[in-house]
Amino acid sequence: MQKELTINIDEKIYYGLCRIIDKSKINQFIEDLLKSQILKMDMYAAYRQMARDKERESEALEWAEATIGDSSNEAW
């Protein structure tokens, strides 16, 4: 479901957008930019939440240290 949003931007920004993007595609362009930023912020929030889980972090560190010897620099 889409919601309508009215924004005000500097006219230089608007005309710059119009020079590089068809006017009919400005909405999608702005939405795509915002979507990538929102998803990135959501991902960072999820990482912060995971990091607060001390038991999970302890188990992850234990697993990482236990498997470090599984890799080697030897050629296949």
C-alpha positions in Angstrom: 0.0 0.0 0.0 1.4 3.4 -0.9 1.1 6.6 1.1 1.2 10.1 -0.4 3.9 12.4 0.8 4.5 16.0 -0.1 8.0 17.3 0.3 9.6 20.6 -0.3 13.1 20.7 -1.8 15.4 23.4 -3.0 14.6 24.3 -6.6 18.3 23.7 -7.6 17.8 20.1 -6.4 14.5 19.8 -8.2 15.9 21.1 -11.5 19.0 18.9 -11.1 16.7 15.8 -10.7 14.7 16.9 -13.8 18.0 17.1 -15.8 19.0 13.5 -15.0 15.6 11.8 -14.4 12.4 11.9 -16.3 9.8 13.8 -14.2 7.5 10.8 -14.2 10.3 8.7 -12.5 11.3 11.1 -9.8 9.0 9.5 -7.2 10.5 6.0 -7.9 14.0 7.4 -7.8 13.5 9.0 -4.4 11.8 6.0 -3.1 14.6 3.7 -4.2 17.2 6.0 -2.5 15.2 6.1 0.8 14.5 2.4 0.7 18.2 1.5 0.5 18.9 3.8 3.5 16.0 2.5 5.6 17.0 -1.1 4.9 20.6 -0.3 5.9 19.4 1.4 9.1 17.2 -1.6 9.9 20.2 -3.9 9.3 22.3 -1.9 11.7 19.6 -2.0 14.3 19.4 -5.8 14.0 23.2 -6.1 14.4 23.1 -3.9 17.5 20.3 -6.0 18.9 22.2 -9.2 18.2 25.3 -7.7 19.8 23.4 -7.1 23.0 22.6 -10.8 23.3 25.7 -11.7 25.4 25.0 -15.5 25.4 24.7 -15.5 21.6 27.9 -13.4 21.2 29.8 -15.7 23.5 28.7 -18.8 21.6 29.6 -17.1 18.3 33.1 -16.2 19.5 33.6 -19.7 20.8 32.5 -21.1 17.5 34.8 -18.7 15.5 37.8 -19.5 17.7 37.1 -23.3 17.4 36.9 -23.2 13.6 39.9 -20.8 12.9 42.2 -23.8 12.5 39.9 -25.2 9.8 41.3 -22.8 7.2 44.7 -23.0 5.8 46.9 -21.3 3.2 47.7 -24.6 1.5 46.9 -24.9 -2.2 44.1 -27.2 -3.1 
